[in-house]
């Protein structure tokens, strides 16, 4: 899909300095501020890779895979044999049989599983591993999208702060000009005071923007699992628009989206559990092997008739073997089979629902991306340049006394709002691109938002 979004993303601009926004803002995404040397300056691709390695939630999710893998080795175990020993015969009433020897026994018993229980159990455990891995990949996909969105928010916050700083410079220039004109008697004190109010109000806007930037950088640090050292986002929001094919994206999504893979693995687990439930209905055989030992009897005297007493007897060792077969009365109930079949039917419906949801999300993501692209194209058609020209014209006229203070302030505010809307459109365009990657299982945009 050479003309699709995945290849078009690789044509992103190398730096924001070439965009229209750079012409009217401070240096964007270049270096960290001088007052925060402890910040880590990361590009998007490096940031996302580090998030996938060090995020605490991801580390916790990995243990689900380890647990499932450990269960495979447990499922391979055979039933443990049992060793038994004891007294099989001891005469407790001496007069009935004087000097009767005590008999001892020792033996082993073992359960022989029938019906393929062990192989079915192993299959369930192996499918559980595949399901855990698929769920972990789905979690990483969502985490990747979350990290990319947070990174875009940090880039946007920096642009907003720099735009407000630029506007503040304009209002301070107005104050400086009005102070000169007021000293010359060209304007009254009201105009000077009003210009100072606007400048101070924008100082508050700058402080709020700086706080927002710090909050977004703290969010990036939290995603990395270390909230103590903020992360400064480095990159560009100014990405070129790309042609998007809904059908091609849908094919990719149904084939590669991790959430769908997890749903398919869940269906495989329920199918293997159903086979295990059927195997469990077979009875198991109990095999017993033992040996009985009777010690020798040595006469110690003679009875009244002159015969040796007690009666002599040689020692005896006898082997015993037996098989026990349970009577499968409990097999008349089919609760386990019903549960397994219900779980399988539920998993099948969940897979169908996930596929339908994917289709809907792909259509929605494409629509949102195309809308964001059209909005961005509108700004790139000359809105920014026209807004700058209007502001410059009003400022020139005001300096010559041909425009009012209110006209300057309104032009400055309008220009500021236009640029803020442009920054919002840039961020929405990037987030729409990230959403396309998330629903389709691709990660192309992660390599385009950095110079």
C-alpha positions in Angstrom: 0.0 0.0 0.0 2.6 2.4 -1.2 0.3 5.5 -1.3 -1.3 4.7 2.1 -0.8 6.4 5.4 1.9 4.0 6.4 4.4 5.1 3.7 3.2 8.7 3.5 4.1 9.2 7.1 7.7 8.7 6.4 7.7 11.9 4.3 7.2 14.1 7.5 9.0 17.4 7.7 12.4 17.2 9.4 11.8 20.2 11.7 9.0 22.5 12.6 11.1 25.4 11.7 10.0 25.1 8.1 6.3 25.4 8.9 4.3 28.7 8.9 4.0 28.5 12.6 7.7 28.8 13.1 7.8 32.1 11.3 5.8 33.7 14.1 6.9 31.8 17.2 10.0 31.2 19.2 12.4 28.3 18.4 10.1 25.3 18.5 11.2 21.8 19.7 14.9 22.7 19.4 16.5 22.5 22.8 15.4 22.3 26.4 15.0 25.5 28.4 18.1 26.6 30.2 16.5 26.5 33.6 15.7 22.8 33.5 19.0 21.0 32.7 17.8 17.8 34.5 15.1 17.2 31.9 15.5 14.3 29.5 15.1 15.5 25.9 13.6 12.7 23.9 12.2 12.2 20.4 9.0 10.3 20.0 10.4 7.0 18.8 12.9 6.9 21.6 10.3 7.9 24.1 7.8 5.2 23.1 10.5 2.5 23.0 11.6 3.5 26.5 8.0 3.5 27.7 7.5 0.0 26.5 10.6 -1.1 28.3 10.2 0.7 31.6 6.5 1.5 32.2 5.4 0.0 35.5 2.0 -1.1 34.2 3.7 -2.9 31.3 6.1 -4.6 33.7 3.2 -5.8 35.8 1.4 -7.1 32.7 4.4 -9.2 31.7 3.9 -11.4 34.7 0.7 -12.6 33.2 2.7 -14.2 30.5 5.2 -15.7 33.0 2.4 -17.1 35.0 0.8 -18.8 32.0 4.1 -20.2 30.9 4.7 -21.7 34.3 1.2 -23.3 34.1 2.4 -25.3 31.0 5.0 -27.2 33.0 2.4 -27.9 35.7 0.0 -29.3 33.2 2.6 -31.8 32.0 2.8 -33.5 35.4 1.5 -37.0 36.0 -0.4 -37.9 39.1 1.9 -38.6 42.0 2.2 -42.2 43.1 1.3 -43.0 46.7 3.4 -45.0 49.1 1.5 -46.9 51.8 2.6 -49.2 54.6 1.1 -50.5 57.8 0.0 -53.5 59.7 -2.3 -55.8 57.8 -3.0 -58.3 60.7 -2.4 -58.2 64.4 -4.1 -60.5 66.8 -5.5 -58.4 69.7 -7.0 -61.3 71.7 -4.2 -63.5 72.7 -6.1 -66.5 74.1 -7.7 -67.1 70.8 -4.4 -67.6 69.0 -1.4 -67.4 71.2 1.8 -66.1 69.7 0.1 -65.2 66.4 2.6 -63.3 64.2 1.9 -59.7 63.2 1.6 -59.2 59.4 3.0 -56.1 57.7 2.4 -54.7 54.3 4.0 -52.1 52.0 2.8 -50.9 48.6 2.4 -48.3 45.9 -0.7 -46.9 44.3 -1.0 -44.7 41.2 -3.8 -43.1 39.2 -3.8 -43.9 35.5 -5.6 -41.0 33.7 -7.7 -42.0 30.7 -9.4 -40.1 27.9 -6.5 -37.9 27.0 -6.8 -35.7 30.1 -3.1 -34.8 30.2 -2.8 -33.9 26.5 -6.0 -31.8 26.8 -4.7 -30.1 29.9 -1.4 -29.3 28.2 -3.3 -27.9 25.2 -5.3 -25.6 27.5 -2.2 -24.3 29.2 -0.4 -23.7 25.8 -3.4 -21.8 24.5 -3.5 -19.8 27.7 0.1 -18.7 27.0 -0.8 -17.6 23.5 -3.7 -15.7 24.9 -1.6 -14.0 27.6 1.0 -13.0 24.9 -1.8 -11.6 22.7 -3.3 -9.7 25.5 0.1 -8.3 26.4 0.7 -7.2 22.8 -2.8 -5.5 22.9 -1.9 -3.8 26.1 1.4 -2.6 24.6 -0.5 -1.3 21.5 -2.8 0.8 23.7 0.2 1.9 25.8 2.0 2.9 22.6 -1.0 5.0 21.5 -1.3 6.5 24.9 2.4 7.5 24.9 2.2 8.9 21.4 -0.9 11.0 22.4 0.8 12.2 25.6 3.9 13.1 23.5 1.7 15.1 21.1 0.1 16.9 24.0 3.5 17.9 25.3 4.5 19.2 21.9 1.2 21.1 21.7 1.7 22.6 25.2 5.2 23.8 24.2 3.8 25.5 21.1 0.9 27.1 23.0 3.4 28.4 25.6 5.7 29.8 22.9 2.7 31.3 21.1 1.5 33.1 24.3 5.0 34.3 24.9 5.0 35.7 21.4 1.7 37.5 22.0 2.9 38.8 25.3 5.9 40.3 23.5 3.4 42.1 21.2 1.4 43.5 24.1 4.6 44.6 25.8 5.6 46.4 22.6 2.2 48.1 22.7 2.8 49.2 26.3 6.2 50.6 25.4 4.8 52.4 22.4 1.9 53.9 24.5 4.3 55.0 27.2 6.2 57.0 24.5 3.0 58.4 23.1 1.6 59.2 26.5 4.8 61.1 27.4 4.4 63.0 24.2 0.8 63.8 24.9 -0.6 61.9 21.9 -2.8 59.6 24.1 -4.4 59.8 27.5 -3.8 57.7 30.6 -6.7 55.4 29.9 -5.2 54.0 26.7 -1.9 53.4 28.5 -3.6 51.7 31.4 -5.7 49.5 29.2 -2.6 48.4 27.2 -0.9 47.5 30.5 -3.9 45.5 31.7 -3.8 43.5 28.5 -0.1 42.8 28.9 -0.5 41.7 32.5 -3.4 39.6 31.6 -1.3 37.8 29.1 1.4 37.3 31.6 -1.1 35.2 33.5 -1.8 33.3 30.3 1.9 32.6 29.9 2.2 31.4 33.5 -0.7 29.0 33.0 0.8 27.7 29.7 4.1 27.1 31.5 2.2 25.1 34.2 0.4 23.1 31.5 3.7 22.3 29.8 5.2 21.1 33.1 2.1 18.9 33.7 2.4 17.3 30.3 6.2 16.7 30.8 5.4 15.1 34.2 2.9 12.8 32.5 5.6 11.7 30.1 7.9 11.0 33.0 5.1 9.0 34.7 4.7 6.9 31.6 8.4 6.1 31.8 8.0 4.9 35.4 10.0 7.8 36.9 8.0 10.9 37.7 10.9 12.7 39.4 12.7 13.7 36.2 10.5 15.5 33.6 10.8 14.6 30.0 11.0 17.3 27.3 9.3 16.3 24.1 11.4 17.0 21.0 9.9 16.8 17.5 7.4 18.3 15.1 3.6 18.3 14.9 3.8 19.6 11.4 3.3 16.3 9.4 2.2 16.1 5.8 -1.3 14.8 5.0 -1.5 11.3 3.6 -4.0 9.5 1.4 -5.9 6.9 3.4 -7.8 3.8 2.1 -10.5 2.6 4.4 -10.6 -0.8 2.7 -6.8 -1.3 3.0 -6.8 -0.2 6.6 -9.7 -2.5 7.4 -7.8 -5.5 5.9 -4.8 -4.6 8.0 -6.8 -4.1 11.1 -8.6 -7.4 10.9 -5.3 -9.1 10.2 -2.9 -7.4 12.6 -4.8 -5.6 15.4 -3.6 -7.1 18.7 -7.0 -6.8 20.3 -8.5 -9.1 17.7 -5.6 -11.5 18.0 -6.3 -11.7 21.8 -10.0 -12.4 21.1 -9.1 -15.2 18.7 -6.7 -16.7 21.2 -9.5 -16.5 23.8 -11.7 -18.5 21.5 -8.9 -21.1 21.1 -8.6 -21.4 24.9 -12.4 -22.0 25.3 -12.3 -24.7 22.6 -9.4 -26.5 24.3 -11.3 -26.2 27.7 -14.2 -27.8 26.1 -12.1 -30.7 25.0 -10.7 -31.0 28.5 -14.2 -31.0 29.9 -15.0 -34.0 27.7 -11.8 -35.7 28.7 -12.5 -35.2 32.3 -15.7 -37.3 32.0 -13.6 -40.4 31.5 -13.0 -42.3 34.8 -9.4 -42.9 36.0 -8.0 -46.3 37.0 -6.4 -46.8 40.3 -3.5 -49.3 40.2 -2.3 -50.9 43.4 0.8 -53.0 44.0 1.8 -54.3 47.4 3.7 -56.9 49.4 2.5 -58.6 52.7 5.1 -59.9 55.1 4.4 -62.5 57.8 7.4 -63.2 60.1 8.4 -66.8 61.0 7.0 -68.5 64.1 9.6 -70.3 66.3 8.3 -72.7 69.0 9.2 -71.8 72.5 7.9 -74.9 74.3 5.6 -77.9 74.2 1.9 -78.1 74.7 0.2 -80.7 77.0 0.1 -83.1 74.1 3.8 -82.8 73.6 3.6 -80.8 70.3 5.8 -77.7 69.8 4.2 -74.5 71.0 3.4 -72.3 69.3 3.0 -74.1 66.1 6.1 -73.4 63.9 5.7 -71.5 60.6 8.0 -70.2 58.0 8.1 -66.5 57.2 5.9 -65.5 54.3 6.1 -62.7 51.7 3.1 -62.4 49.3 2.6 -60.0 46.4 -0.7 -58.3 45.8 -2.0 -56.4 42.8 -5.3 -54.6 42.2 -7.2 -52.2 39.9 -9.9 -49.9 41.1 -12.5 -48.5 38.8 -14.8 -45.7 40.0 -18.5 -46.1 39.3 -19.2 -43.0 37.2 -22.5 -42.0 38.8 -21.5 -38.3 38.8 -21.0 -38.4 35.1 -24.8 -38.2 34.6 -24.5 -34.5 35.3 -23.3 -32.3 32.4 -22.6 -29.1 34.2 -18.9 -28.9 33.3 -19.7 -29.5 29.6 -22.4 -26.9 29.6 -20.1 -24.4 31.2 -17.4 -25.1 28.6 -19.8 -24.8 25.7 -21.2 -21.5 27.1 -17.7 -20.1 27.5 -16.9 -21.1 23.9 -20.1 -19.5 22.6 -19.4 -16.4 24.6 -15.9 -16.1 23.2 -17.1 -16.6 19.7 -19.6 -13.7 20.1 -17.0 -11.6 21.7 -14.7 -12.1 18.7 -17.5 -11.2 16.3 -18.3 -8.1 18.4 -14.6 -7.1 18.4 -14.4 -7.5 14.6 -17.5 -5.2 14.2 -16.1 -2.7 16.7 -12.8 -2.7 14.7 -14.7 -2.0 11.5 -16.5 0.9 13.1 -13.4 2.3 14.7 -11.5 2.1 11.4 -14.3 4.0 9.6 -14.5 6.6 12.4 -10.7 7.0 12.5 -10.4 7.5 8.8 -13.2 10.1 8.9 -11.6 11.9 11.8 -8.2 11.9 10.1 -9.6 13.2 6.8 -11.4 16.0 8.7 -8.3 16.9 10.5 -6.3 16.9 7.2 -8.9 19.2 5.6 -8.7 21.6 8.6 -5.0 21.6 8.4 -5.0 22.3 4.7 -7.3 25.3 5.3 -4.7 26.8 7.6 -1.9 26.0 5.2 -3.8 27.8 2.4 -2.8 31.2 3.8 -4.8 31.8 6.9 -1.8 32.3 9.0 -0.1 34.6 6.6 -3.3 36.7 6.2 -3.7 36.9 9.9 -0.1 38.1 10.3 -0.6 40.7 7.5 -3.7 42.1 9.2 -1.9 42.4 12.5 1.0 44.1 11.0 -1.3 46.5 9.1 -3.2 47.4 12.2 0.0 47.9 14.2 1.4 50.1 11.4 -1.8 52.1 11.3 -1.8 52.5 15.1 1.7 53.8 15.1 0.7 56.4 12.5 -2.4 57.3 14.5 -4.8 55.9 11.9 -6.1 53.0 14.1 -7.5 52.9 17.6 -6.1 51.0 20.6 -9.1 48.7 20.5 -8.4 47.8 16.9 -4.8 46.9 17.9 -5.9 44.8 20.8 -8.6 43.0 18.8 -6.1 42.3 16.0 -3.6 41.0 18.5 -6.2 38.7 20.1 -7.5 37.5 16.8 -4.0 36.7 15.5 -3.4 34.8 18.8 -6.6 32.8 18.6 -5.8 31.9 15.0 -2.5 30.5 15.9 -3.9 28.6 18.9 -6.5 27.1 16.6 -3.8 26.1 14.2 -1.8 24.5 17.0 -4.9 22.6 18.1 -5.4 21.5 14.5 -1.8 20.3 14.3 -2.3 18.2 17.5 -5.6 16.8 16.3 -4.0 15.8 13.0 -1.3 13.9 14.8 -3.7 12.3 17.2 -5.9 11.2 14.3 -2.8 9.7 12.7 -2.0 7.8 15.9 -5.6 6.6 16.1 -5.2 5.2 12.6 -2.1 3.3 13.7 -3.9 2.0 16.9 -7.0 0.6 15.1 -4.9 -0.9 12.3 -2.1 -2.4 14.4 0.5 -0.3 12.6 3.1 1.9 14.2 4.3 4.1 11.4 3.6 7.5 12.9 5.9 6.8 15.8 8.9 7.4 13.5 7.7 10.6 11.8 7.3 13.1 14.7 11.0 13.8 15.2 13.6 15.7 13.2 
